[in-house]
Amino acid sequence: MLALDTNALFKSASIGVVVTLALAIITNAAGFVAPQLAVLSLVCCCVTYLFFAVIGAGYAFFARQNGKSMEPGPMALGGAIAALISGAVMGVVNSIATLALGMQTITQLVAQFQSADLPAGVMEGSVAFGLVIGVCFVLLFSAGLGAAGGAIYAAITRNQTITTAV
């Protein structure tokens, strides 16, 4: 049976939530504070997605420290769950930031589309649909990268022994 290391899951998910939360806030706020910070926003966005693999590897690292065997399957599952938790937090933060910080842009788009004689509610429905699709993308992408990170770490360290520092 596949048993997850809850201690490793808690550690890697906690670190992942804190880091992705900080990166999501920087990603969303940087471009709105000053247009010159748009590059910082883009860099943080890319780093956030790559960090999901680090979260997965973090799960395998902590599980190894707790004496679990380094089998790629269980490490991939634990890494996927840890990254999925972080991805859920990021998806919620991004949705809130999009609605809060991007409301002026959304309002401008609604005004433009209202002049196009679209049926009532089409634009609002499109915004809601976009947010749901965005969150689903983050969840799938985070789980996939977390699984890859956990499996790769397990495959690399499978035959290595743990040496403790003295």
BELLIN-V309168 format. One record per backbone hydrogen bond with DSSP energy under -1.0 kcal/mol. CO is the residue of the C=O (numbers start at 0). NH is the residue of the N-H. E is the energy in kcal/mol with one decimal. If there is no record, write none. Layout:
CO,NH,E
CO,NH,E
This chain:
3,5,-1.0
4,8,-2.4
5,9,-2.7
6,10,-2.4
7,11,-2.6
8,12,-2.4
9,13,-2.3
10,14,-2.4
11,15,-2.3
12,16,-2.8
13,17,-2.2
14,18,-2.4
15,19,-2.8
16,20,-2.3
17,21,-2.1
18,22,-2.7
19,23,-2.6
20,24,-2.2
21,25,-2.3
22,26,-2.8
23,27,-2.2
24,28,-2.6
25,29,-2.4
28,32,-2.3
29,33,-1.8
33,36,-2.1
34,37,-1.5
36,40,-2.1
37,41,-2.2
38,42,-2.6
39,43,-2.6
40,44,-2.0
41,45,-2.1
42,46,-2.7
43,47,-2.3
44,48,-1.7
45,49,-2.0
46,50,-2.1
49,52,-1.1
50,54,-2.3
51,55,-1.8
52,56,-2.3
53,57,-2.4
54,58,-1.9
55,59,-1.7
56,60,-2.6
57,61,-2.7
58,62,-2.6
59,63,-2.4
60,64,-2.0
61,65,-1.3
62,67,-2.5
63,66,-1.6
68,70,-1.7
70,74,-1.8
71,75,-2.4
72,76,-2.2
73,77,-2.5
74,78,-2.5
75,79,-2.4
76,80,-2.3
77,81,-2.5
78,82,-2.4
79,83,-2.2
80,84,-2.1
81,85,-1.7
82,86,-2.8
83,87,-2.3
84,88,-1.8
85,89,-2.4
86,90,-2.7
87,91,-2.2
88,92,-2.5
89,93,-2.8
90,94,-2.1
91,95,-2.5
92,96,-2.7
93,97,-2.4
94,98,-2.2
95,99,-2.9
96,100,-2.8
101,105,-2.6
102,106,-2.7
103,107,-2.2
104,108,-2.3
105,109,-2.5
106,110,-2.2
107,111,-2.0
108,112,-2.5
109,113,-2.0
112,115,-1.1
113,116,-1.2
118,121,-1.6
120,124,-2.3
121,125,-2.0
122,126,-2.2
123,127,-2.2
124,128,-2.6
125,129,-2.5
126,130,-2.2
127,131,-2.1
128,132,-2.6
129,133,-2.3
130,134,-2.3
131,135,-2.4
132,136,-2.4
133,137,-2.2
134,138,-2.4
135,139,-2.6
136,140,-2.9
137,141,-2.7
138,142,-2.1
139,143,-2.3
140,144,-2.5
141,145,-2.6
142,146,-2.4
143,147,-2.1
144,148,-2.6
145,149,-2.4
146,150,-2.5
147,151,-2.7
148,152,-2.2
149,153,-2.1
150,154,-2.5
151,155,-2.4
152,156,-2.2
156,159,-1.2
